[in-house]
Every structure is written in structure tokens, then in C-alpha cells.
Amino acid sequence: MTIYLLTFLIIALLIVAMAVGVLAGRAPIAGSCGGLGKLGLECDMGCEKPCPKRLARLQAREEAESSNRS
């Protein structure tokens, strides 16, 4: 029974610590190595048709590259 109580207390303390971090307004955990974009993968899930947000970003990037060439 003491093991269950100790486990519960440890998990509760961790949850409280995470809640305090959220309330303090800390930035969320983020990757530091570039993720899948660094590997050259276009889509996280291997989809063939990008979502509207990604499609807009790709079009904006293409327009910027074409205006830089001219």
C-alpha cells in the first residue's frame, strides 16, 4: 500500500509542477534540432495534399524565390 501511495504522491507532485510552469507562462517544450524539416520531408504524416496553411506557406515561399530571381 505504501508503494501505491508513494507513486501517487510523486505523480501528483509532477502534475503540480507542470501546472505551475503553465501558470508562470513558460514557453512550451520545443525541439532544438529542426525536426523533420531538416530531413527534407515535406509532410509529417506522408500526405500527398498539404493542408491549406502549409499550401499557403509553400506558395509564399515560391513567390519569394521567384521575385528574388527577377
PDB file of N, CA, C and O in Angstrom:
ATOM      1  N   MET A   1       0.824  -1.198   0.000  1.00  0.00           N
ATOM      2  CA  MET A   1       0.000   0.000   0.000  1.00  0.00           C
ATOM      3  C   MET A   1       0.863   1.254   0.000  1.00  0.00           C
ATOM      4  O   MET A   1       0.502   2.263  -0.607  1.00  0.00           O
ATOM      5  N   THR A   2       1.998   1.192   0.678  1.00  0.00           N
ATOM      6  CA  THR A   2       2.865   2.376   0.730  1.00  0.00           C
ATOM      7  C   THR A   2       3.455   2.692  -0.641  1.00  0.00           C
ATOM      8  O   THR A   2       3.705   3.854  -0.964  1.00  0.00           O
ATOM      9  N   ILE A   3       3.677   1.648  -1.447  1.00  0.00           N
ATOM     10  CA  ILE A   3       4.228   1.883  -2.789  1.00  0.00           C
ATOM     11  C   ILE A   3       3.212   2.658  -3.633  1.00  0.00           C
ATOM     12  O   ILE A   3       3.580   3.589  -4.348  1.00  0.00           O
ATOM     13  N   TYR A   4       1.944   2.276  -3.550  1.00  0.00           N
ATOM     14  CA  TYR A   4       0.904   2.972  -4.300  1.00  0.00           C
ATOM     15  C   TYR A   4       0.765   4.418  -3.845  1.00  0.00           C
ATOM     16  O   TYR A   4       0.614   5.321  -4.668  1.00  0.00           O
ATOM     17  N   LEU A   5       0.814   4.635  -2.551  1.00  0.00           N
ATOM     18  CA  LEU A   5       0.704   5.989  -2.006  1.00  0.00           C
ATOM     19  C   LEU A   5       1.898   6.835  -2.432  1.00  0.00           C
ATOM     20  O   LEU A   5       1.739   7.989  -2.829  1.00  0.00           O
ATOM     21  N   LEU A   6       3.085   6.260  -2.351  1.00  0.00           N
ATOM     22  CA  LEU A   6       4.290   6.984  -2.756  1.00  0.00           C
ATOM     23  C   LEU A   6       4.249   7.310  -4.250  1.00  0.00           C
ATOM     24  O   LEU A   6       4.602   8.418  -4.653  1.00  0.00           O
ATOM     25  N   THR A   7       3.823   6.357  -5.063  1.00  0.00           N
ATOM     26  CA  THR A   7       3.708   6.594  -6.506  1.00  0.00           C
ATOM     27  C   THR A   7       2.701   7.689  -6.802  1.00  0.00           C
ATOM     28  O   THR A   7       2.960   8.570  -7.623  1.00  0.00           O
ATOM     29  N   PHE A   8       1.556   7.641  -6.138  1.00  0.00           N
ATOM     30  CA  PHE A   8       0.534   8.664  -6.321  1.00  0.00           C
ATOM     31  C   PHE A   8       1.068  10.043  -5.947  1.00  0.00           C
ATOM     32  O   PHE A   8       0.824  11.014  -6.664  1.00  0.00           O
ATOM     33  N   LEU A   9       1.782  10.140  -4.848  1.00  0.00           N
ATOM     34  CA  LEU A   9       2.323  11.437  -4.413  1.00  0.00           C
ATOM     35  C   LEU A   9       3.358  11.974  -5.403  1.00  0.00           C
ATOM     36  O   LEU A   9       3.379  13.170  -5.694  1.00  0.00           O
ATOM     37  N   ILE A  10       4.198  11.109  -5.909  1.00  0.00           N
ATOM     38  CA  ILE A  10       5.214  11.557  -6.876  1.00  0.00           C
ATOM     39  C   ILE A  10       4.547  12.070  -8.148  1.00  0.00           C
ATOM     40  O   ILE A  10       4.914  13.125  -8.663  1.00  0.00           O
ATOM     41  N   ILE A  11       3.565  11.322  -8.654  1.00  0.00           N
ATOM     42  CA  ILE A  11       2.872  11.750  -9.873  1.00  0.00           C
ATOM     43  C   ILE A  11       2.096  13.043  -9.624  1.00  0.00           C
ATOM     44  O   ILE A  11       2.067  13.922 -10.486  1.00  0.00           O
ATOM     45  N   ALA A  12       1.473  13.165  -8.460  1.00  0.00           N
ATOM     46  CA  ALA A  12       0.745  14.392  -8.127  1.00  0.00           C
ATOM     47  C   ALA A  12       1.695  15.585  -8.065  1.00  0.00           C
ATOM     48  O   ALA A  12       1.356  16.667  -8.544  1.00  0.00           O
ATOM     49  N   LEU A  13       2.869  15.404  -7.486  1.00  0.00           N
ATOM     50  CA  LEU A  13       3.851  16.492  -7.427  1.00  0.00           C
ATOM     51  C   LEU A  13       4.313  16.893  -8.826  1.00  0.00           C
ATOM     52  O   LEU A  13       4.495  18.079  -9.103  1.00  0.00           O
ATOM     53  N   LEU A  14       4.501  15.921  -9.703  1.00  0.00           N
ATOM     54  CA  LEU A  14       4.895  16.239 -11.070  1.00  0.00           C
ATOM     55  C   LEU A  14       3.804  17.015 -11.796  1.00  0.00           C
ATOM     56  O   LEU A  14       4.099  17.961 -12.528  1.00  0.00           O
ATOM     57  N   ILE A  15       2.560  16.628 -11.603  1.00  0.00           N
ATOM     58  CA  ILE A  15       1.447  17.338 -12.242  1.00  0.00           C
ATOM     59  C   ILE A  15       1.357  18.768 -11.712  1.00  0.00           C
ATOM     60  O   ILE A  15       1.136  19.703 -12.481  1.00  0.00           O
ATOM     61  N   VAL A  16       1.526  18.938 -10.419  1.00  0.00           N
ATOM     62  CA  VAL A  16       1.502  20.285  -9.833  1.00  0.00           C
ATOM     63  C   VAL A  16       2.648  21.121 -10.388  1.00  0.00           C
ATOM     64  O   VAL A  16       2.457  22.297 -10.700  1.00  0.00           O
ATOM     65  N   ALA A  17       3.828  20.536 -10.515  1.00  0.00           N
ATOM     66  CA  ALA A  17       4.978  21.269 -11.055  1.00  0.00           C
ATOM     67  C   ALA A  17       4.713  21.704 -12.501  1.00  0.00           C
ATOM     68  O   ALA A  17       5.060  22.823 -12.880  1.00  0.00           O
ATOM     69  N   MET A  18       4.102  20.830 -13.314  1.00  0.00           N
ATOM     70  CA  MET A  18       3.783  21.203 -14.696  1.00  0.00           C
ATOM     71  C   MET A  18       2.726  22.305 -14.730  1.00  0.00           C
ATOM     72  O   MET A  18       2.793  23.203 -15.569  1.00  0.00           O
ATOM     73  N   ALA A  19       1.759  22.241 -13.829  1.00  0.00           N
ATOM     74  CA  ALA A  19       0.718  23.271 -13.779  1.00  0.00           C
ATOM     75  C   ALA A  19       1.309  24.621 -13.399  1.00  0.00           C
ATOM     76  O   ALA A  19       0.925  25.651 -13.953  1.00  0.00           O
ATOM     77  N   VAL A  20       2.232  24.615 -12.463  1.00  0.00           N
ATOM     78  CA  VAL A  20       2.884  25.870 -12.069  1.00  0.00           C
ATOM     79  C   VAL A  20       3.666  26.436 -13.248  1.00  0.00           C
ATOM     80  O   VAL A  20       3.676  27.650 -13.454  1.00  0.00           O
ATOM     81  N   GLY A  21       4.313  25.584 -14.018  1.00  0.00           N
ATOM     82  CA  GLY A  21       5.036  26.044 -15.206  1.00  0.00           C
ATOM     83  C   GLY A  21       4.103  26.673 -16.225  1.00  0.00           C
ATOM     84  O   GLY A  21       4.445  27.686 -16.835  1.00  0.00           O
ATOM     85  N   VAL A  22       2.941  26.090 -16.416  1.00  0.00           N
ATOM     86  CA  VAL A  22       1.968  26.654 -17.355  1.00  0.00           C
ATOM     87  C   VAL A  22       1.452  27.990 -16.841  1.00  0.00           C
ATOM     88  O   VAL A  22       1.338  28.951 -17.602  1.00  0.00           O
ATOM     89  N   LEU A  23       1.143  28.049 -15.563  1.00  0.00           N
ATOM     90  CA  LEU A  23       0.633  29.300 -14.987  1.00  0.00           C
ATOM     91  C   LEU A  23       1.680  30.407 -15.008  1.00  0.00           C
ATOM     92  O   LEU A  23       1.334  31.584 -15.108  1.00  0.00           O
ATOM     93  N   ALA A  24       2.939  30.046 -14.915  1.00  0.00           N
ATOM     94  CA  ALA A  24       4.014  31.037 -14.940  1.00  0.00           C
ATOM     95  C   ALA A  24       4.266  31.558 -16.356  1.00  0.00           C
ATOM     96  O   ALA A  24       4.999  32.530 -16.536  1.00  0.00           O
ATOM     97  N   GLY A  25       3.665  30.921 -17.355  1.00  0.00           N
ATOM     98  CA  GLY A  25       3.786  31.412 -18.727  1.00  0.00           C
ATOM     99  C   GLY A  25       5.061  31.004 -19.426  1.00  0.00           C
ATOM    100  O   GLY A  25       5.511  31.694 -20.341  1.00  0.00           O
ATOM    101  N   ARG A  26       5.645  29.909 -19.020  1.00  0.00           N
ATOM    102  CA  ARG A  26       6.853  29.438 -19.695  1.00  0.00           C
ATOM    103  C   ARG A  26       6.516  29.007 -21.111  1.00  0.00           C
ATOM    104  O   ARG A  26       5.387  28.618 -21.408  1.00  0.00           O
ATOM    105  N   ALA A  27       7.498  29.083 -21.965  1.00  0.00           N
ATOM    106  CA  ALA A  27       7.315  28.634 -23.345  1.00  0.00           C
ATOM    107  C   ALA A  27       7.178  27.113 -23.369  1.00  0.00           C
ATOM    108  O   ALA A  27       7.780  26.431 -22.540  1.00  0.00           O
ATOM    109  N   PRO A  28       6.408  26.579 -24.290  1.00  0.00           N
ATOM    110  CA  PRO A  28       6.263  25.124 -24.364  1.00  0.00           C
ATOM    111  C   PRO A  28       7.568  24.460 -24.787  1.00  0.00           C
ATOM    112  O   PRO A  28       8.459  25.107 -25.338  1.00  0.00           O
ATOM    113  N   ILE A  29       7.667  23.181 -24.526  1.00  0.00           N
ATOM    114  CA  ILE A  29       8.852  22.430 -24.919  1.00  0.00           C
ATOM    115  C   ILE A  29       8.925  22.414 -26.440  1.00  0.00           C
ATOM    116  O   ILE A  29       7.933  22.133 -27.113  1.00  0.00           O
ATOM    117  N   ALA A  30      10.092  22.712 -26.973  1.00  0.00           N
ATOM    118  CA  ALA A  30      10.265  22.747 -28.427  1.00  0.00           C
ATOM    119  C   ALA A  30      11.534  21.994 -28.797  1.00  0.00           C
ATOM    120  O   ALA A  30      12.480  21.921 -28.013  1.00  0.00           O
ATOM    121  N   GLY A  31      11.541  21.445 -29.980  1.00  0.00           N
ATOM    122  CA  GLY A  31      12.725  20.742 -30.458  1.00  0.00           C
ATOM    123  C   GLY A  31      13.847  21.715 -30.775  1.00  0.00           C
ATOM    124  O   GLY A  31      13.600  22.887 -31.057  1.00  0.00           O
ATOM    125  N   SER A  32      15.065  21.233 -30.728  1.00  0.00           N
ATOM    126  CA  SER A  32      16.199  22.115 -30.972  1.00  0.00           C
ATOM    127  C   SER A  32      16.998  21.732 -32.203  1.00  0.00           C
ATOM    128  O   SER A  32      17.969  22.409 -32.542  1.00  0.00           O
ATOM    129  N   CYS A  33      16.611  20.663 -32.877  1.00  0.00           N
ATOM    130  CA  CYS A  33      17.445  20.194 -33.982  1.00  0.00           C
ATOM    131  C   CYS A  33      16.766  20.317 -35.343  1.00  0.00           C
ATOM    132  O   CYS A  33      17.311  19.828 -36.333  1.00  0.00           O
ATOM    133  N   GLY A  34      15.611  20.945 -35.429  1.00  0.00           N
ATOM    134  CA  GLY A  34      14.987  21.173 -36.716  1.00  0.00           C
ATOM    135  C   GLY A  34      13.910  20.183 -37.099  1.00  0.00           C
ATOM    136  O   GLY A  34      13.120  20.462 -38.001  1.00  0.00           O
ATOM    137  N   GLY A  35      13.851  19.056 -36.457  1.00  0.00           N
ATOM    138  CA  GLY A  35      12.798  18.089 -36.702  1.00  0.00           C
ATOM    139  C   GLY A  35      12.802  17.520 -38.109  1.00  0.00           C
ATOM    140  O   GLY A  35      13.859  17.369 -38.722  1.00  0.00           O
ATOM    141  N   LEU A  36      11.614  17.204 -38.621  1.00  0.00           N
ATOM    142  CA  LEU A  36      11.501  16.577 -39.935  1.00  0.00           C
ATOM    143  C   LEU A  36      11.860  17.523 -41.066  1.00  0.00           C
ATOM    144  O   LEU A  36      12.278  17.078 -42.135  1.00  0.00           O
ATOM    145  N   GLY A  37      11.704  18.825 -40.846  1.00  0.00           N
ATOM    146  CA  GLY A  37      12.059  19.786 -41.881  1.00  0.00           C
ATOM    147  C   GLY A  37      13.536  19.721 -42.242  1.00  0.00           C
ATOM    148  O   GLY A  37      13.910  19.954 -43.391  1.00  0.00           O
ATOM    149  N   LYS A  38      14.362  19.406 -41.273  1.00  0.00           N
ATOM    150  CA  LYS A  38      15.795  19.304 -41.524  1.00  0.00           C
ATOM    151  C   LYS A  38      16.128  18.070 -42.357  1.00  0.00           C
ATOM    152  O   LYS A  38      17.143  18.037 -43.054  1.00  0.00           O
ATOM    153  N   LEU A  39      15.269  17.062 -42.280  1.00  0.00           N
ATOM    154  CA  LEU A  39      15.480  15.849 -43.064  1.00  0.00           C
ATOM    155  C   LEU A  39      14.986  15.997 -44.495  1.00  0.00           C
ATOM    156  O   LEU A  39      15.224  15.125 -45.330  1.00  0.00           O
ATOM    157  N   GLY A  40      14.301  17.096 -44.780  1.00  0.00           N
ATOM    158  CA  GLY A  40      13.807  17.331 -46.122  1.00  0.00           C
ATOM    159  C   GLY A  40      12.455  16.697 -46.391  1.00  0.00           C
ATOM    160  O   GLY A  40      12.038  16.601 -47.545  1.00  0.00           O
ATOM    161  N   LEU A  41      11.769  16.267 -45.352  1.00  0.00           N
ATOM    162  CA  LEU A  41      10.450  15.677 -45.534  1.00  0.00           C
ATOM    163  C   LEU A  41       9.422  16.790 -45.628  1.00  0.00           C
ATOM    164  O   LEU A  41       9.433  17.722 -44.824  1.00  0.00           O
ATOM    165  N   GLU A  42       8.539  16.697 -46.603  1.00  0.00           N
ATOM    166  CA  GLU A  42       7.544  17.735 -46.830  1.00  0.00           C
ATOM    167  C   GLU A  42       6.380  17.657 -45.856  1.00  0.00           C
ATOM    168  O   GLU A  42       5.865  18.691 -45.429  1.00  0.00           O
ATOM    169  N   CYS A  43       5.960  16.466 -45.500  1.00  0.00           N
ATOM    170  CA  CYS A  43       4.759  16.309 -44.692  1.00  0.00           C
ATOM    171  C   CYS A  43       5.039  15.345 -43.548  1.00  0.00           C
ATOM    172  O   CYS A  43       5.673  14.310 -43.750  1.00  0.00           O
ATOM    173  N   ASP A  44       4.578  15.673 -42.368  1.00  0.00           N
ATOM    174  CA  ASP A  44       4.819  14.842 -41.197  1.00  0.00           C
ATOM    175  C   ASP A  44       4.224  13.449 -41.350  1.00  0.00           C
ATOM    176  O   ASP A  44       4.849  12.464 -40.955  1.00  0.00           O
ATOM    177  N   MET A  45       3.042  13.354 -41.909  1.00  0.00           N
ATOM    178  CA  MET A  45       2.339  12.079 -41.978  1.00  0.00           C
ATOM    179  C   MET A  45       2.426  11.430 -43.357  1.00  0.00           C
ATOM    180  O   MET A  45       1.756  10.427 -43.600  1.00  0.00           O
ATOM    181  N   GLY A  46       3.215  11.967 -44.243  1.00  0.00           N
ATOM    182  CA  GLY A  46       3.351  11.395 -45.568  1.00  0.00           C
ATOM    183  C   GLY A  46       2.179  11.694 -46.488  1.00  0.00           C
ATOM    184  O   GLY A  46       1.953  10.974 -47.460  1.00  0.00           O
ATOM    185  N   CYS A  47       1.431  12.753 -46.189  1.00  0.00           N
ATOM    186  CA  CYS A  47       0.262  13.078 -47.008  1.00  0.00           C
ATOM    187  C   CYS A  47       0.712  13.658 -48.351  1.00  0.00           C
ATOM    188  O   CYS A  47       1.771  14.275 -48.464  1.00  0.00           O
ATOM    189  N   GLU A  48      -0.122  13.440 -49.351  1.00  0.00           N
ATOM    190  CA  GLU A  48       0.209  13.935 -50.684  1.00  0.00           C
ATOM    191  C   GLU A  48      -0.351  15.322 -50.950  1.00  0.00           C
ATOM    192  O   GLU A  48       0.183  16.051 -51.786  1.00  0.00           O
ATOM    193  N   LYS A  49      -1.421  15.700 -50.253  1.00  0.00           N
ATOM    194  CA  LYS A  49      -2.019  17.006 -50.428  1.00  0.00           C
ATOM    195  C   LYS A  49      -1.860  17.788 -49.118  1.00  0.00           C
ATOM    196  O   LYS A  49      -2.441  17.410 -48.101  1.00  0.00           O
ATOM    197  N   PRO A  50      -1.079  18.873 -49.134  1.00  0.00           N
ATOM    198  CA  PRO A  50      -0.855  19.621 -47.890  1.00  0.00           C
ATOM    199  C   PRO A  50      -2.107  20.364 -47.436  1.00  0.00           C
ATOM    200  O   PRO A  50      -2.996  20.657 -48.236  1.00  0.00           O
ATOM    201  N   CYS A  51      -2.162  20.659 -46.156  1.00  0.00           N
ATOM    202  CA  CYS A  51      -3.280  21.410 -45.608  1.00  0.00           C
ATOM    203  C   CYS A  51      -3.221  22.853 -46.117  1.00  0.00           C
ATOM    204  O   CYS A  51      -2.180  23.274 -46.623  1.00  0.00           O
ATOM    205  N   PRO A  52      -4.307  23.620 -45.998  1.00  0.00           N
ATOM    206  CA  PRO A  52      -4.335  24.990 -46.529  1.00  0.00           C
ATOM    207  C   PRO A  52      -3.229  25.890 -45.961  1.00  0.00           C
ATOM    208  O   PRO A  52      -2.653  26.694 -46.694  1.00  0.00           O
ATOM    209  N   LYS A  53      -2.933  25.762 -44.677  1.00  0.00           N
ATOM    210  CA  LYS A  53      -1.869  26.599 -44.096  1.00  0.00           C
ATOM    211  C   LYS A  53      -0.523  26.299 -44.743  1.00  0.00           C
ATOM    212  O   LYS A  53       0.219  27.207 -45.118  1.00  0.00           O
ATOM    213  N   ARG A  54      -0.223  25.006 -44.867  1.00  0.00           N
ATOM    214  CA  ARG A  54       1.057  24.614 -45.460  1.00  0.00           C
ATOM    215  C   ARG A  54       1.102  25.001 -46.933  1.00  0.00           C
ATOM    216  O   ARG A  54       2.140  25.439 -47.429  1.00  0.00           O
ATOM    217  N   LEU A  55      -0.014  24.843 -47.632  1.00  0.00           N
ATOM    218  CA  LEU A  55      -0.074  25.216 -49.039  1.00  0.00           C
ATOM    219  C   LEU A  55       0.192  26.711 -49.214  1.00  0.00           C
ATOM    220  O   LEU A  55       0.897  27.113 -50.139  1.00  0.00           O
ATOM    221  N   ALA A  56      -0.374  27.538 -48.323  1.00  0.00           N
ATOM    222  CA  ALA A  56      -0.136  28.986 -48.389  1.00  0.00           C
ATOM    223  C   ALA A  56       1.331  29.308 -48.133  1.00  0.00           C
ATOM    224  O   ALA A  56       1.903  30.173 -48.795  1.00  0.00           O
ATOM    225  N   ARG A  57       1.943  28.611 -47.167  1.00  0.00           N
ATOM    226  CA  ARG A  57       3.369  28.834 -46.891  1.00  0.00           C
ATOM    227  C   ARG A  57       4.223  28.453 -48.084  1.00  0.00           C
ATOM    228  O   ARG A  57       5.155  29.175 -48.440  1.00  0.00           O
ATOM    229  N   LEU A  58       3.910  27.315 -48.709  1.00  0.00           N
ATOM    230  CA  LEU A  58       4.681  26.875 -49.870  1.00  0.00           C
ATOM    231  C   LEU A  58       4.544  27.854 -51.029  1.00  0.00           C
ATOM    232  O   LEU A  58       5.525  28.151 -51.711  1.00  0.00           O
ATOM    233  N   GLN A  59       3.326  28.358 -51.258  1.00  0.00           N
ATOM    234  CA  GLN A  59       3.116  29.323 -52.335  1.00  0.00           C
ATOM    235  C   GLN A  59       3.854  30.626 -52.054  1.00  0.00           C
ATOM    236  O   GLN A  59       4.442  31.220 -52.957  1.00  0.00           O
ATOM    237  N   ALA A  60       3.822  31.068 -50.797  1.00  0.00           N
ATOM    238  CA  ALA A  60       4.530  32.301 -50.433  1.00  0.00           C
ATOM    239  C   ALA A  60       6.031  32.127 -50.629  1.00  0.00           C
ATOM    240  O   ALA A  60       6.714  33.039 -51.093  1.00  0.00           O
ATOM    241  N   ARG A  61       6.538  30.954 -50.273  1.00  0.00           N
ATOM    242  CA  ARG A  61       7.969  30.694 -50.439  1.00  0.00           C
ATOM    243  C   ARG A  61       8.343  30.696 -51.918  1.00  0.00           C
ATOM    244  O   ARG A  61       9.366  31.265 -52.299  1.00  0.00           O
ATOM    245  N   GLU A  62       7.516  30.061 -52.752  1.00  0.00           N
ATOM    246  CA  GLU A  62       7.781  30.034 -54.189  1.00  0.00           C
ATOM    247  C   GLU A  62       7.730  31.437 -54.788  1.00  0.00           C
ATOM    248  O   GLU A  62       8.559  31.779 -55.632  1.00  0.00           O
ATOM    249  N   GLU A  63       6.763  32.255 -54.359  1.00  0.00           N
ATOM    250  CA  GLU A  63       6.667  33.629 -54.857  1.00  0.00           C
ATOM    251  C   GLU A  63       7.888  34.450 -54.447  1.00  0.00           C
ATOM    252  O   GLU A  63       8.405  35.241 -55.236  1.00  0.00           O
ATOM    253  N   ALA A  64       8.341  34.260 -53.218  1.00  0.00           N
ATOM    254  CA  ALA A  64       9.521  34.992 -52.736  1.00  0.00           C
ATOM    255  C   ALA A  64      10.758  34.579 -53.516  1.00  0.00           C
ATOM    256  O   ALA A  64      11.585  35.421 -53.869  1.00  0.00           O
ATOM    257  N   GLU A  65      10.886  33.284 -53.786  1.00  0.00           N
ATOM    258  CA  GLU A  65      12.041  32.810 -54.545  1.00  0.00           C
ATOM    259  C   GLU A  65      11.997  33.318 -55.979  1.00  0.00           C
ATOM    260  O   GLU A  65      13.033  33.690 -56.531  1.00  0.00           O
ATOM    261  N   SER A  66      10.821  33.341 -56.590  1.00  0.00           N
ATOM    262  CA  SER A  66      10.721  33.814 -57.978  1.00  0.00           C
ATOM    263  C   SER A  66      10.962  35.325 -58.060  1.00  0.00           C
ATOM    264  O   SER A  66      11.518  35.802 -59.050  1.00  0.00           O
ATOM    265  N   SER A  67      10.554  36.083 -57.040  1.00  0.00           N
ATOM    266  CA  SER A  67      10.799  37.536 -57.064  1.00  0.00           C
ATOM    267  C   SER A  67      12.276  37.834 -56.798  1.00  0.00           C
ATOM    268  O   SER A  67      12.784  38.855 -57.261  1.00  0.00           O
ATOM    269  N   ASN A  68      12.966  36.979 -56.074  1.00  0.00           N
ATOM    270  CA  ASN A  68      14.391  37.174 -55.825  1.00  0.00           C
ATOM    271  C   ASN A  68      15.207  36.889 -57.082  1.00  0.00           C
ATOM    272  O   ASN A  68      16.273  37.474 -57.274  1.00  0.00           O
ATOM    273  N   ARG A  69      14.715  35.998 -57.935  1.00  0.00           N
ATOM    274  CA  ARG A  69      15.425  35.663 -59.156  1.00  0.00           C
ATOM    275  C   ARG A  69      15.308  36.765 -60.202  1.00  0.00           C
ATOM    276  O   ARG A  69      16.200  36.930 -61.034  1.00  0.00           O
ATOM    277  N   SER A  70      14.217  37.516 -60.161  1.00  0.00           N
ATOM    278  CA  SER A  70      13.998  38.551 -61.181  1.00  0.00           C
ATOM    279  C   SER A  70      14.774  39.798 -60.913  1.00  0.00           C
ATOM    280  O   SER A  70      14.691  40.755 -61.683  1.00  0.00           O
TER     281      SER A  70
END
